[in-house]
Amino acid sequence: MEWWTIDVTKVGRKLFTSDRPVILEHGLAHPHSYLLLPISPTRLFLATNTREQVNRLRAIPNRELVKSVNKHVIRRAQRYAWGTDKTELSFVAKHLSQEAHLDIDFFRTPRAQLALGQKAGI
């Protein structure tokens, strides 16, 4: 994977983080895979397998990207989310942990259990 960072300072809206801040689409090996991670209130880490995919993601306006990343990070949080101030407290209250079960359910699948060594007796 190749990686970059995206500075979203000019958006005026800060990035959140949580106890589940990683956004991973299509696993790691697929050509359209990507990983996003807020690494500061104004900087986003981005890793992709292809230049084409990074170009697609970088073509998204930063304002829309921040909104989407924040919503994903807050909705997938298991219990905790952090921001820099209380300006978006109602947004957090509305979305906190709404999709937390999606990550937990993954670890209950036979494939995940095998990967973790639970079925193989490791």
Contacts in CASP RR format, 6 or more apart in sequence:
PFRMAT RR
TARGET T0000
AUTHOR 0000-0000-0000
METHOD contacts of the structure
MODEL  1
MEWWTIDVTKVGRKLFTSDRPVILEHGLAHPHSYLLLPISPTRLFLATNT
REQVNRLRAIPNRELVKSVNKHVIRRAQRYAWGTDKTELSFVAKHLSQEA
HLDIDFFRTPRAQLALGQKAGI
1 28 0 8 1.000
1 33 0 8 1.000
1 35 0 8 1.000
1 47 0 8 1.000
1 48 0 8 1.000
1 49 0 8 1.000
2 47 0 8 1.000
2 48 0 8 1.000
2 49 0 8 1.000
2 51 0 8 1.000
2 54 0 8 1.000
3 45 0 8 1.000
3 46 0 8 1.000
3 47 0 8 1.000
3 48 0 8 1.000
4 45 0 8 1.000
4 46 0 8 1.000
4 47 0 8 1.000
4 54 0 8 1.000
4 58 0 8 1.000
5 39 0 8 1.000
5 43 0 8 1.000
5 44 0 8 1.000
5 45 0 8 1.000
5 46 0 8 1.000
6 43 0 8 1.000
6 44 0 8 1.000
6 46 0 8 1.000
6 58 0 8 1.000
6 62 0 8 1.000
6 65 0 8 1.000
7 42 0 8 1.000
7 43 0 8 1.000
8 15 0 8 1.000
8 42 0 8 1.000
8 43 0 8 1.000
8 44 0 8 1.000
8 62 0 8 1.000
8 65 0 8 1.000
8 66 0 8 1.000
9 42 0 8 1.000
10 62 0 8 1.000
11 62 0 8 1.000
11 63 0 8 1.000
11 66 0 8 1.000
13 63 0 8 1.000
13 66 0 8 1.000
13 67 0 8 1.000
13 70 0 8 1.000
13 88 0 8 1.000
14 41 0 8 1.000
14 42 0 8 1.000
14 66 0 8 1.000
14 83 0 8 1.000
14 84 0 8 1.000
14 85 0 8 1.000
15 38 0 8 1.000
15 40 0 8 1.000
15 41 0 8 1.000
15 42 0 8 1.000
15 43 0 8 1.000
15 44 0 8 1.000
15 66 0 8 1.000
15 69 0 8 1.000
15 70 0 8 1.000
15 73 0 8 1.000
16 38 0 8 1.000
16 70 0 8 1.000
16 73 0 8 1.000
16 74 0 8 1.000
16 81 0 8 1.000
16 82 0 8 1.000
16 83 0 8 1.000
16 88 0 8 1.000
16 92 0 8 1.000
17 38 0 8 1.000
17 73 0 8 1.000
17 81 0 8 1.000
17 82 0 8 1.000
17 83 0 8 1.000
18 73 0 8 1.000
18 74 0 8 1.000
18 76 0 8 1.000
18 77 0 8 1.000
18 78 0 8 1.000
18 80 0 8 1.000
18 81 0 8 1.000
18 82 0 8 1.000
19 77 0 8 1.000
19 78 0 8 1.000
19 79 0 8 1.000
19 80 0 8 1.000
19 81 0 8 1.000
20 73 0 8 1.000
20 76 0 8 1.000
20 77 0 8 1.000
20 78 0 8 1.000
20 100 0 8 1.000
20 103 0 8 1.000
21 37 0 8 1.000
21 38 0 8 1.000
21 73 0 8 1.000
22 35 0 8 1.000
22 36 0 8 1.000
22 37 0 8 1.000
23 34 0 8 1.000
23 35 0 8 1.000
23 36 0 8 1.000
23 37 0 8 1.000
23 69 0 8 1.000
23 72 0 8 1.000
23 73 0 8 1.000
23 76 0 8 1.000
24 33 0 8 1.000
24 34 0 8 1.000
24 35 0 8 1.000
25 32 0 8 1.000
25 33 0 8 1.000
25 34 0 8 1.000
25 35 0 8 1.000
26 32 0 8 1.000
26 33 0 8 1.000
26 34 0 8 1.000
27 33 0 8 1.000
28 35 0 8 1.000
28 49 0 8 1.000
29 49 0 8 1.000
30 49 0 8 1.000
31 49 0 8 1.000
31 50 0 8 1.000
31 52 0 8 1.000
31 53 0 8 1.000
32 49 0 8 1.000
32 50 0 8 1.000
32 53 0 8 1.000
33 48 0 8 1.000
33 49 0 8 1.000
33 53 0 8 1.000
34 46 0 8 1.000
34 47 0 8 1.000
34 48 0 8 1.000
34 49 0 8 1.000
34 53 0 8 1.000
34 54 0 8 1.000
34 57 0 8 1.000
35 45 0 8 1.000
35 46 0 8 1.000
35 47 0 8 1.000
35 48 0 8 1.000
36 44 0 8 1.000
36 45 0 8 1.000
36 46 0 8 1.000
36 57 0 8 1.000
36 69 0 8 1.000
37 44 0 8 1.000
37 45 0 8 1.000
38 44 0 8 1.000
38 45 0 8 1.000
38 69 0 8 1.000
38 73 0 8 1.000
39 45 0 8 1.000
41 83 0 8 1.000
41 84 0 8 1.000
44 65 0 8 1.000
44 66 0 8 1.000
44 69 0 8 1.000
46 54 0 8 1.000
46 57 0 8 1.000
46 58 0 8 1.000
48 54 0 8 1.000
48 57 0 8 1.000
57 65 0 8 1.000
60 68 0 8 1.000
70 88 0 8 1.000
70 91 0 8 1.000
71 95 0 8 1.000
73 81 0 8 1.000
74 81 0 8 1.000
74 91 0 8 1.000
74 92 0 8 1.000
74 95 0 8 1.000
74 96 0 8 1.000
75 95 0 8 1.000
75 96 0 8 1.000
75 97 0 8 1.000
75 98 0 8 1.000
75 99 0 8 1.000
75 100 0 8 1.000
76 97 0 8 1.000
76 99 0 8 1.000
76 100 0 8 1.000
76 102 0 8 1.000
76 103 0 8 1.000
77 96 0 8 1.000
77 97 0 8 1.000
77 100 0 8 1.000
78 97 0 8 1.000
78 100 0 8 1.000
78 103 0 8 1.000
78 104 0 8 1.000
79 97 0 8 1.000
81 92 0 8 1.000
81 96 0 8 1.000
106 112 0 8 1.000
107 113 0 8 1.000
107 116 0 8 1.000
110 119 0 8 1.000
113 119 0 8 1.000
114 120 0 8 1.000
END
